[in-house]
């Protein structure tokens, strides 16, 4: 899941070398913290949060396939 989110985020931003994903296991599942360059935060969130919602949907689908739950936090 971490690799999937990292790949998707790098394809959206202007500075792919600034993309970092931290993965933390919790009792409820996996928490993925996505950090990008300040200039690219808007590109990852999208208008009215549409891109962020799409990223969450894709990662959650991948997590369910593995029998887990996933949450994405976008950090600036």
PyMOL commands that set and color helices and strands:
alter all, ss='L'
color gray80, all
select helices_A, chain A and resi 2-12+16-18+38-45+47-65
alter helices_A, ss='H'
color red, helices_A
select strands_A, chain A and resi 20-26+29-35+70-75
alter strands_A, ss='S'
color yellow, strands_A
deselect
rebuild
show_as cartoon
